[in-house]
Amino acid sequence: MTIARLWDGLAALVYPRRAVCMGCRSQAGFAQDWLCDDCRRLMAKLWLGAQPAPEVPGIAGAAFAYRYNGPVKGMVRQLKYRGTYRLADAMAADMARAYRSLLPTGATMIVAVPMHPRRQRRRGFNHAGLLAEKTAALTGLDCSNALSRTRYTTQQARLSREARLGNMRGAFACDESVRGRRVVLVDDVCTTGATASACVEALRQAGAAAVYLLCYARAEPPGQDRK
Ligand SMILES: [Zn+2]
């Protein structure tokens, strides 16, 4: 038995495909990977694709696989907080499909929203980086680590849009590898656009010719309108 086969066997034990739906945690069992039939139907209704994103100034276009709701939340949380890495394949396939709705972009490079090294050590991996890598492989774009965090920022989840913008301003640095290139910025979820906006600013300052935004999901900020 090869190492890969052995690994697949072990993974099947750890992630039993028929046991729990990643969307709703139902244990009813289902025929396909990760999602029960109900969640799969719901996901189809949440599909977005190319969308205007005025909350992220300076971008050439944006696409989101899904609205951040129901089973989509389940998928993101499973990847992000429970480290179910194998979900990233299915999520990246949806992101690649969303990206195709933006074509032609002329883009040659994918750049992930980076995580601060301290947080990445704690969580074990950067989920946005994983999605970026897999989406790059599916779309034929180069995957780059051009962006980095210049400082540790507090968790954004409970902050207002204004607070998030302040929290993120100047939090990213970008290397010269993006100069003259059209790049696709990748994140898991876009809520107020504060993180993406700060990344776009860093990319543009480093000379990126154009920046597109590609996220797995787009959330409505709680209790407030986008601006
Ligand atoms: Zn389900």
Residues whose N, C-alpha, C, O or C-beta is under 5 A from the ligand:
A	BS01	ZN	C21 G23 C24 R25 S26 C36 C39
